Amino acid sequence: MRFKYDRWLTWSLYASTLYNALGAIGLALPEVFYPIVGVPTPTHPLYQAVTIMTVVLFGIGYFWLAYTGHRDRTFLAIAALGKASFFGIFVVCWLGGYVPWMAPLGASGDLVFAVLFGLWLWENRNTA
């Protein structure tokens, strides 16, 4: 079935795949990228590994949906909420004085993808 706005969702999913790949690289090299956005480096490799794994797995999910054309509404809803939450965490930490303004700016791409995924879900709410 062809959904409304399916073409731009496909491109958004591919772009989100790339965004997550770059994020995973940044997370894997905290000594290089964390100082750029002003966040503290992880204190234990376990937390870093879990975060990288989550980012990579979601990136694989975005790629899979884009490549196959399958539209899993549950995955897209969780993805939209996750991306909005990720951005929100950075905003709250900035407001609390824990990170500089560059941190939420660096996570603003997640907000953009959250909005795009949410718009697709809204526009196609009666098709599933």
DSSP file with accessible surface (Angstrom, degrees, kcal/mol):
  #  RESIDUE AA STRUCTURE BP1 BP2  ACC     N-H-->O    O-->H-N    N-H-->O    O-->H-N    TCO  KAPPA ALPHA  PHI   PSI    X-CA   Y-CA   Z-CA
    1    1 A M              0   0  175      0, 0.0     2,-0.5     0, 0.0     0, 0.0   0.000 360.0 360.0 360.0 137.4    0.0    0.0    0.0
    2    2 A R        -     0   0  175      3,-0.0     2,-0.2     4,-0.0     3,-0.0  -0.773 360.0-152.6 -91.9 124.8    1.3    3.4   -0.9
    3    3 A F    >   -     0   0   36     -2,-0.5     3,-1.5     1,-0.1     4,-0.2  -0.651  26.3 -93.3 -97.6 156.3    1.1    5.9    2.0
    4    4 A K  T 3  S+     0   0  111      1,-0.3    -1,-0.1    -2,-0.2   119,-0.1  -0.452 112.3   8.3 -63.9 133.8    0.7    9.7    1.9
    5    5 A Y  T 3> S+     0   0  102     -2,-0.1     4,-1.7     1,-0.1    -1,-0.3   0.720  85.2 143.2  65.4  24.8    4.1   11.4    2.0
    6    6 A D  H <>  +     0   0   11     -3,-1.5     4,-2.3     1,-0.2     5,-0.1   0.879  63.3  56.4 -63.5 -37.8    5.9    8.0    1.6
    7    7 A R  H  > S+     0   0  175     -4,-0.2     4,-1.9     1,-0.2    -1,-0.2   0.937 109.1  43.7 -64.2 -46.1    8.7    9.4   -0.6
    8    8 A W  H  > S+     0   0   72      1,-0.2     4,-2.3     2,-0.2    -1,-0.2   0.836 110.8  56.4 -72.1 -25.8    9.8   12.0    1.8
    9    9 A L  H  X S+     0   0    0     -4,-1.7     4,-2.8     2,-0.2    -1,-0.2   0.935 105.3  52.4 -65.9 -41.6    9.6    9.5    4.7
   10   10 A T  H  X S+     0   0   27     -4,-2.3     4,-2.3     1,-0.2    -2,-0.2   0.944 112.0  44.6 -58.0 -47.3   11.9    7.2    2.8
   11   11 A W  H  X S+     0   0  161     -4,-1.9     4,-2.6     1,-0.2    -1,-0.2   0.883 112.0  53.0 -66.3 -35.0   14.5   10.0    2.4
   12   12 A S  H  X S+     0   0   13     -4,-2.3     4,-2.5     2,-0.2    -1,-0.2   0.895 108.9  50.0 -65.3 -39.0   14.0   11.0    6.0
   13   13 A L  H  X S+     0   0    0     -4,-2.8     4,-2.0     2,-0.2    -2,-0.2   0.913 111.5  47.6 -66.3 -42.0   14.7    7.4    7.1
   14   14 A Y  H  X S+     0   0   75     -4,-2.3     4,-2.0     2,-0.2    -2,-0.2   0.927 113.5  48.3 -63.0 -43.4   17.9    7.3    5.0
   15   15 A A  H  X S+     0   0   46     -4,-2.6     4,-2.7     1,-0.2    -2,-0.2   0.900 110.4  51.3 -64.8 -37.7   19.0   10.6    6.4
   16   16 A S  H  X S+     0   0    0     -4,-2.5     4,-2.8     2,-0.2    -1,-0.2   0.855 105.5  56.5 -67.9 -33.0   18.3    9.4    9.9
   17   17 A T  H  X S+     0   0   30     -4,-2.0     4,-2.3     2,-0.2    -2,-0.2   0.947 110.8  43.6 -60.1 -47.5   20.3    6.3    9.2
   18   18 A L  H  X S+     0   0  108     -4,-2.0     4,-2.7     2,-0.2     5,-0.2   0.915 112.4  52.8 -63.8 -43.4   23.3    8.5    8.3
   19   19 A Y  H  X S+     0   0   62     -4,-2.7     4,-2.3     1,-0.2    -2,-0.2   0.913 111.2  46.6 -59.3 -44.0   22.6   10.8   11.3
   20   20 A N  H  X S+     0   0   12     -4,-2.8     4,-2.7     2,-0.2    -1,-0.2   0.886 110.1  53.5 -67.1 -37.0   22.7    7.8   13.6
   21   21 A A  H  X S+     0   0   48     -4,-2.3     4,-2.1     2,-0.2    -2,-0.2   0.937 111.2  45.6 -62.7 -45.0   25.8    6.4   12.0
   22   22 A L  H  X S+     0   0  106     -4,-2.7     4,-2.5     1,-0.2    -2,-0.2   0.895 112.5  52.1 -64.7 -38.3   27.6    9.8   12.6
   23   23 A G  H  X S+     0   0   33     -4,-2.3     4,-2.6    -5,-0.2    -2,-0.2   0.903 107.8  51.2 -62.8 -40.9   26.2    9.8   16.1
   24   24 A A  H  X S+     0   0   11     -4,-2.7     4,-2.1     2,-0.2    -2,-0.2   0.905 110.1  49.5 -64.6 -39.4   27.5    6.3   16.8
   25   25 A I  H  X S+     0   0   89     -4,-2.1     4,-1.1     2,-0.2    -2,-0.2   0.935 111.5  49.4 -64.2 -44.3   31.0    7.4   15.6
   26   26 A G  H  < S+     0   0   11     -4,-2.5     3,-0.5     1,-0.2     7,-0.4   0.906 112.0  48.0 -60.8 -40.8   30.9   10.5   17.8
   27   27 A L  H  < S+     0   0   31     -4,-2.6    -1,-0.2     1,-0.2    -2,-0.2   0.845 108.9  54.3 -68.2 -32.9   29.9    8.3   20.8
   28   28 A A  H  < S+     0   0   48     -4,-2.1    -1,-0.2     1,-0.3    -2,-0.2   0.690 112.1  45.0 -74.6 -18.3   32.6    5.9   20.0
   29   29 A L    >X  +     0   0   78     -4,-1.1     4,-2.3    -3,-0.5     3,-1.3  -0.544  67.1 159.1-122.4  65.9   35.2    8.6   20.1
   30   30 A P  H 3> S+     0   0    4      0, 0.0     4,-1.3     0, 0.0    -1,-0.1   0.826  70.3  60.6 -64.0 -29.6   34.3   10.6   23.2
   31   31 A E  H 34 S+     0   0  143      1,-0.2    -2,-0.0     2,-0.1    10,-0.0   0.782 114.9  36.3 -67.8 -23.6   37.7   12.3   23.5
   32   32 A V  H <4 S+     0   0   83     -3,-1.3     4,-0.4    -6,-0.2    -1,-0.2   0.903 128.5  26.4 -91.6 -51.6   37.3   13.8   20.1
   33   33 A F  H  X S+     0   0   81     -4,-2.3     4,-1.2    -7,-0.4     3,-0.4   0.791 107.0  66.7 -92.8 -30.2   33.6   14.7   19.8
   34   34 A Y  H  X>S+     0   0   31     -4,-1.3     5,-1.9    -5,-0.4     4,-1.3   0.917  99.8  52.7 -61.6 -42.2   32.3   15.2   23.4
   35   35 A P  H  45S+     0   0   84      0, 0.0    -1,-0.2     0, 0.0    -2,-0.2   0.830 100.6  63.9 -63.0 -26.8   34.4   18.4   23.9
   36   36 A I  H  45S+     0   0  105     -3,-0.4    -2,-0.2    -4,-0.4    -3,-0.1   0.917 115.4  28.9 -62.2 -43.1   33.0   19.9   20.7
   37   37 A V  H  <5S-     0   0   36     -4,-1.2    66,-0.3    -3,-0.4    -1,-0.2   0.488 113.5-117.1 -97.1  -4.3   29.5   19.9   22.2
   38   38 A G  T  <5 +     0   0   29     -4,-1.3    -4,-0.1     1,-0.3    65,-0.1   0.788  63.2 140.5  80.3  27.8   30.7   20.3   25.7
   39   39 A V      < -     0   0   28     -5,-1.9    -1,-0.3    -6,-0.2    -2,-0.1  -0.776  56.3-102.7-101.4 150.5   29.4   17.1   27.3
   40   40 A P        -     0   0  101      0, 0.0     3,-0.1     0, 0.0    -1,-0.1  -0.375  37.3-109.5 -69.3 147.9   31.3   15.1   29.8
   41   41 A T        -     0   0   72      1,-0.1   -10,-0.0    -2,-0.1     0, 0.0  -0.454  45.4 -90.4 -73.1 150.1   33.1   12.0   28.7
   42   42 A P        -     0   0   39      0, 0.0    -1,-0.1     0, 0.0     4,-0.0  -0.304  26.2-149.4 -63.8 145.7   31.6    8.7   30.0
   43   43 A T  S    S+     0   0  137      1,-0.2    -2,-0.0    -3,-0.1     3,-0.0   0.646  82.0  33.0 -90.5 -16.2   32.9    7.4   33.2
   44   44 A H  S >> S-     0   0   98      1,-0.1     4,-1.2     0, 0.0     3,-0.7  -0.996  71.8-135.9-141.5 135.3   32.4    3.7   32.4
   45   45 A P  H 3> S+     0   0   90      0, 0.0     4,-2.8     0, 0.0     5,-0.2   0.744  99.2  70.5 -64.4 -21.2   32.6    2.0   29.1
   46   46 A L  H 3> S+     0   0   98      2,-0.2     4,-2.4     1,-0.2     5,-0.2   0.941 100.1  45.4 -60.3 -46.4   29.4    0.0   29.8
   47   47 A Y  H <> S+     0   0  144     -3,-0.7     4,-2.1     1,-0.2    -1,-0.2   0.898 113.6  49.8 -66.0 -39.2   27.2    3.1   29.5
   48   48 A Q  H  X S+     0   0   40     -4,-1.2     4,-2.7     2,-0.2    -1,-0.2   0.928 111.2  48.9 -64.1 -44.8   29.0    4.1   26.3
   49   49 A A  H  X S+     0   0   57     -4,-2.8     4,-2.7     1,-0.2    -2,-0.2   0.911 111.2  49.2 -64.3 -42.2   28.6    0.7   24.8
   50   50 A V  H  X S+     0   0   71     -4,-2.4     4,-2.3     2,-0.2    -1,-0.2   0.919 112.8  48.0 -64.3 -41.6   24.9    0.5   25.6
   51   51 A T  H  X S+     0   0   59     -4,-2.1     4,-2.4    -5,-0.2    -2,-0.2   0.938 112.9  47.4 -65.4 -45.4   24.3    3.9   24.1
   52   52 A I  H  X S+     0   0   38     -4,-2.7     4,-2.8     1,-0.2     5,-0.2   0.930 111.1  52.0 -61.5 -44.1   26.2    3.1   20.9
   53   53 A M  H  X S+     0   0  101     -4,-2.7     4,-2.8     1,-0.2     5,-0.2   0.922 110.4  48.5 -59.4 -43.7   24.4   -0.2   20.6
   54   54 A T  H  X S+     0   0   62     -4,-2.3     4,-2.4     2,-0.2     5,-0.2   0.934 112.5  47.6 -63.3 -45.3   21.0    1.6   20.9
   55   55 A V  H  X S+     0   0   29     -4,-2.4     4,-2.1     1,-0.2    -2,-0.2   0.921 114.5  46.9 -62.4 -43.3   21.9    4.3   18.3
   56   56 A V  H  X S+     0   0   62     -4,-2.8     4,-2.5     2,-0.2    -2,-0.2   0.929 111.3  50.6 -66.5 -44.2   23.3    1.7   15.9
   57   57 A L  H  X S+     0   0  101     -4,-2.8     4,-2.2    -5,-0.2    -2,-0.2   0.915 111.7  47.2 -63.7 -40.4   20.2   -0.6   16.2
   58   58 A F  H  X S+     0   0   58     -4,-2.4     4,-2.7    -5,-0.2    -1,-0.2   0.910 110.1  54.1 -66.2 -38.5   17.8    2.2   15.6
   59   59 A G  H  X S+     0   0    7     -4,-2.1     4,-2.4    -5,-0.2    -2,-0.2   0.913 107.8  49.6 -59.9 -41.2   19.9    3.3   12.6
   60   60 A I  H  X S+     0   0   99     -4,-2.5     4,-2.8     2,-0.2    -1,-0.2   0.912 109.9  52.0 -63.4 -40.7   19.6   -0.2   11.2
   61   61 A G  H  X S+     0   0   18     -4,-2.2     4,-2.4     2,-0.2    -2,-0.2   0.918 109.2  49.1 -62.1 -42.2   15.8    0.0   11.8
   62   62 A Y  H  X S+     0   0    5     -4,-2.7     4,-2.2     1,-0.2    -1,-0.2   0.927 112.7  48.0 -62.3 -45.2   15.6    3.3    9.9
   63   63 A F  H  X S+     0   0   87     -4,-2.4     4,-3.3     2,-0.2     5,-0.3   0.926 110.3  51.9 -61.4 -43.5   17.6    1.8    7.0
   64   64 A W  H  X S+     0   0  150     -4,-2.8     4,-2.6     1,-0.2     6,-0.4   0.922 110.9  46.4 -61.9 -44.7   15.5   -1.3    6.9
   65   65 A L  H  X S+     0   0    7     -4,-2.4     4,-1.4     1,-0.2    -1,-0.2   0.896 116.1  46.1 -65.6 -38.3   12.2    0.6    6.7
   66   66 A A  H  < S+     0   0    5     -4,-2.2    -2,-0.2    -5,-0.2    -1,-0.2   0.942 116.3  44.3 -67.8 -46.1   13.7    2.9    4.0
   67   67 A Y  H  < S+     0   0  155     -4,-3.3    -2,-0.2     1,-0.2    -3,-0.2   0.903 121.3  36.7 -67.9 -43.2   15.1    0.1    2.0
   68   68 A T  H  < S-     0   0   61     -4,-2.6    -1,-0.2    -5,-0.3    -2,-0.2   0.702  97.4-131.4 -84.8 -20.3   12.2   -2.3    2.1
   69   69 A G     <  +     0   0   36     -4,-1.4     2,-0.2    -5,-0.3    -3,-0.1   0.466  57.9 144.1  79.8   0.4    9.5    0.4    1.9
   70   70 A H        -     0   0  104     -6,-0.4     2,-0.6    -5,-0.1    -1,-0.3  -0.505  40.2-151.7 -72.2 140.1    7.7   -1.3    4.9
   71   71 A R        -     0   0   15     -2,-0.2     2,-0.9    -3,-0.1     3,-0.1  -0.858  10.7-172.7-119.7  95.2    6.1    1.2    7.3
   72   72 A D     >  -     0   0   62     -2,-0.6     4,-2.5     1,-0.2     5,-0.2  -0.786   5.9-165.4 -89.5 105.4    6.0   -0.1   10.8
   73   73 A R  H  > S+     0   0   63     -2,-0.9     4,-2.4     1,-0.2     5,-0.2   0.860  86.0  53.2 -63.0 -37.4    3.9    2.5   12.7
   74   74 A T  H  > S+     0   0   97      2,-0.2     4,-2.6     1,-0.2     5,-0.2   0.946 110.9  46.1 -64.6 -46.1    4.9    1.2   16.1
   75   75 A F  H  > S+     0   0   49      1,-0.2     4,-2.9     2,-0.2    -2,-0.2   0.927 113.7  49.2 -61.4 -44.1    8.6    1.5   15.3
   76   76 A L  H  X S+     0   0    0     -4,-2.5     4,-2.6     2,-0.2    -1,-0.2   0.880 110.8  50.3 -65.4 -35.9    8.1    5.0   13.8
   77   77 A A  H  X S+     0   0   36     -4,-2.4     4,-2.5     2,-0.2     5,-0.2   0.937 113.2  45.1 -66.5 -44.4    6.2    6.1   16.9
   78   78 A I  H  X S+     0   0   90     -4,-2.6     4,-2.9     2,-0.2    -2,-0.2   0.911 113.4  51.5 -64.6 -39.9    8.9    4.8   19.2
   79   79 A A  H  X S+     0   0    0     -4,-2.9     4,-2.8    -5,-0.2     5,-0.3   0.929 110.5  47.8 -62.2 -45.2   11.5    6.4   17.0
   80   80 A A  H  X S+     0   0   12     -4,-2.6     4,-2.4     1,-0.2     5,-0.2   0.936 115.1  45.1 -62.4 -45.5    9.7    9.8   17.0
   81   81 A L  H  X S+     0   0  119     -4,-2.5     4,-2.6     2,-0.2    -2,-0.2   0.899 113.9  50.1 -65.0 -40.4    9.3    9.7   20.8
   82   82 A G  H  X S+     0   0   38     -4,-2.9     4,-2.5    -5,-0.2    -2,-0.2   0.925 112.3  45.9 -64.5 -44.5   12.9    8.5   21.3
   83   83 A K  H  X S+     0   0    7     -4,-2.8     4,-2.1     2,-0.2    -2,-0.2   0.920 114.5  47.6 -67.1 -41.7   14.4   11.3   19.1
   84   84 A A  H  X S+     0   0   41     -4,-2.4     4,-2.7    -5,-0.3    -2,-0.2   0.920 113.3  49.4 -64.5 -39.6   12.2   14.0   20.7
   85   85 A S  H  X S+     0   0   68     -4,-2.6     4,-2.7     2,-0.2    -2,-0.2   0.896 107.6  53.7 -65.7 -40.9   13.2   12.6   24.2
   86   86 A F  H  X S+     0   0   80     -4,-2.5     4,-1.7     2,-0.2    -1,-0.2   0.951 112.4  44.0 -59.1 -47.4   16.9   12.6   23.3
   87   87 A F  H  X S+     0   0   43     -4,-2.1     4,-2.2     1,-0.2    -2,-0.2   0.928 112.2  54.0 -62.4 -43.4   16.6   16.3   22.2
   88   88 A G  H  X S+     0   0   28     -4,-2.7     4,-2.8     1,-0.2     5,-0.2   0.876 103.9  54.7 -60.5 -38.6   14.6   17.1   25.3
   89   89 A I  H  X S+     0   0  101     -4,-2.7     4,-2.5     1,-0.2    -1,-0.2   0.925 109.0  48.3 -61.1 -42.7   17.2   15.6   27.6
   90   90 A F  H  X S+     0   0   42     -4,-1.7     4,-2.2     2,-0.2    -2,-0.2   0.895 111.6  49.7 -66.3 -38.3   19.8   17.8   26.2
   91   91 A V  H  X S+     0   0   37     -4,-2.2     4,-3.1     2,-0.2     5,-0.2   0.939 111.5  48.1 -65.0 -46.0   17.6   20.9   26.5
   92   92 A V  H  X S+     0   0   99     -4,-2.8     4,-2.1     1,-0.2    -2,-0.2   0.922 112.2  49.3 -61.5 -42.5   16.8   20.1   30.2
   93   93 A C  H  <>S+     0   0   41     -4,-2.5     5,-2.7    -5,-0.2     6,-0.9   0.883 112.1  49.0 -65.2 -35.3   20.5   19.5   30.9
   94   94 A W  H ><5S+     0   0  109     -4,-2.2     3,-1.6     4,-0.2    -2,-0.2   0.941 110.6  49.4 -67.5 -46.3   21.3   22.9   29.2
   95   95 A L  H 3<5S+     0   0  125     -4,-3.1    -2,-0.2     1,-0.3    -1,-0.2   0.843 110.0  52.9 -61.4 -32.3   18.6   24.7   31.2
   96   96 A G  T 3<5S-     0   0   47     -4,-2.1    -1,-0.3    -5,-0.2    -2,-0.2   0.489 117.4-114.8 -80.5  -4.3   20.0   23.1   34.4
   97   97 A G  T < 5S+     0   0   63     -3,-1.6    -3,-0.2    -4,-0.3    -2,-0.1   0.629  83.9 118.4  82.1  14.6   23.5   24.4   33.5
   98   98 A Y  S   <S+     0   0  183     -5,-2.7    -4,-0.2    -6,-0.2    -5,-0.1   0.730  78.4  21.2 -85.7 -25.1   25.0   20.9   33.0
   99   99 A V  S    S-     0   0   17     -6,-0.9    -2,-0.2    -9,-0.1    -1,-0.1  -0.972  85.0-106.3-138.6 155.6   25.9   21.4   29.4
  100  100 A P    >   -     0   0   57      0, 0.0     3,-1.9     0, 0.0    -5,-0.1  -0.263  42.9 -95.5 -75.8 171.6   26.5   24.4   27.1
  101  101 A W  T 3> S+     0   0  153      1,-0.3     4,-1.5     2,-0.2     5,-0.1   0.719 118.6  72.3 -60.9 -21.8   24.0   25.6   24.5
  102  102 A M  H 3> S+     0   0   62      1,-0.2     4,-2.6     2,-0.2    -1,-0.3   0.800  86.7  65.9 -64.9 -27.0   26.0   23.6   21.9
  103  103 A A  H <> S+     0   0    2     -3,-1.9     4,-1.2   -66,-0.3    -1,-0.2   0.968 105.8  37.5 -64.8 -53.8   24.8   20.3   23.3
  104  104 A P  H  4 S+     0   0   12      0, 0.0     4,-0.4     0, 0.0    -1,-0.2   0.873 114.8  57.2 -66.9 -29.4   21.1   20.8   22.4
  105  105 A L  H >< S+     0   0   89     -4,-1.5     3,-1.3     1,-0.2     4,-0.3   0.932 105.6  50.3 -62.4 -42.0   22.1   22.4   19.1
  106  106 A G  H 3< S+     0   0   43     -4,-2.6     3,-0.4     1,-0.3    -1,-0.2   0.783 113.2  46.4 -65.7 -26.0   24.1   19.2   18.3
  107  107 A A  T >X S+     0   0    3     -4,-1.2     3,-1.2     1,-0.2     4,-0.9   0.390  82.4  99.7 -95.8   4.0   21.0   17.1   19.1
  108  108 A S  H <> S+     0   0   46     -3,-1.3     4,-2.0    -4,-0.4    -1,-0.2   0.780  70.6  67.4 -65.8 -24.8   18.6   19.3   17.1
  109  109 A G  H 3> S+     0   0   15     -3,-0.4     4,-2.5    -4,-0.3    -1,-0.3   0.876  95.9  56.5 -60.1 -35.4   18.7   16.9   14.2
  110  110 A D  H <> S+     0   0   15     -3,-1.2     4,-2.4     1,-0.2    -1,-0.2   0.893 104.8  51.5 -63.8 -38.1   16.9   14.4   16.4
  111  111 A L  H  X S+     0   0   68     -4,-0.9     4,-2.4     2,-0.2    -2,-0.2   0.923 108.5  51.7 -63.8 -41.0   14.1   17.0   16.9
  112  112 A V  H  X S+     0   0   82     -4,-2.0     4,-2.5     1,-0.2    -2,-0.2   0.944 112.3  45.0 -60.7 -47.2   13.8   17.5   13.1
  113  113 A F  H  X S+     0   0   22     -4,-2.5     4,-3.0     1,-0.2     5,-0.3   0.886 110.1  55.5 -66.8 -35.9   13.5   13.7   12.5
  114  114 A A  H  X S+     0   0    9     -4,-2.4     4,-2.6    -5,-0.2    -1,-0.2   0.932 110.2  46.0 -60.1 -43.5   11.0   13.4   15.4
  115  115 A V  H  X S+     0   0   76     -4,-2.4     4,-2.9     2,-0.2    -2,-0.2   0.930 113.1  49.3 -65.3 -44.9    8.8   16.0   13.8
  116  116 A L  H  X S+     0   0   48     -4,-2.5     4,-2.1     2,-0.2    -2,-0.2   0.933 114.1  44.7 -61.6 -45.5    9.1   14.4   10.3
  117  117 A F  H  X S+     0   0    0     -4,-3.0     4,-2.5     1,-0.2    -1,-0.2   0.920 114.3  50.3 -64.6 -41.7    8.2   10.9   11.7
  118  118 A G  H  X S+     0   0   30     -4,-2.6     4,-2.6    -5,-0.3    -2,-0.2   0.902 109.0  51.1 -63.5 -40.9    5.4   12.4   13.7
  119  119 A L  H  X S+     0   0   84     -4,-2.9     4,-2.9     2,-0.2    -1,-0.2   0.912 110.1  49.6 -62.8 -42.2    4.0   14.3   10.8
  120  120 A W  H  X S+     0   0    0     -4,-2.1     4,-1.5    -5,-0.2    -2,-0.2   0.941 111.7  48.8 -62.2 -44.7    4.0   11.1    8.7
  121  121 A L  H  < S+     0   0   23     -4,-2.5    -2,-0.2     1,-0.2    -1,-0.2   0.914 113.7  46.9 -61.1 -41.7    2.3    9.2   11.4
  122  122 A W  H >< S+     0   0  151     -4,-2.6     3,-1.4     1,-0.2    -2,-0.2   0.931 111.8  49.2 -65.1 -46.7   -0.3   11.9   11.8
  123  123 A E  H 3< S+     0   0   64     -4,-2.9    -1,-0.2     1,-0.3     3,-0.2   0.741 119.0  39.7 -66.5 -23.1   -1.0   12.2    8.0
  124  124 A N  T >< S+     0   0    0     -4,-1.5     3,-1.6    -5,-0.2     4,-0.4   0.048  77.5 120.0-113.0  25.2   -1.4    8.4    7.8
  125  125 A R  T <  S+     0   0  112     -3,-1.4     3,-0.3     1,-0.3    -1,-0.1   0.755  77.9  45.0 -65.0 -24.9   -3.3    7.9   11.0
  126  126 A N  T 3  S+     0   0  144     -3,-0.2    -1,-0.3    -4,-0.2    -2,-0.1   0.314  98.1  73.8-102.6  10.8   -6.3    6.4    9.2
  127  127 A T    <         0   0   53     -3,-1.6    -1,-0.2     1,-0.1    -2,-0.1   0.566 360.0 360.0-100.3 -13.4   -4.5    4.1    6.8
  128  128 A A              0   0   99     -4,-0.4    -1,-0.1    -3,-0.3    -3,-0.1   0.019 360.0 360.0 -94.6 360.0   -3.3    1.3    9.2
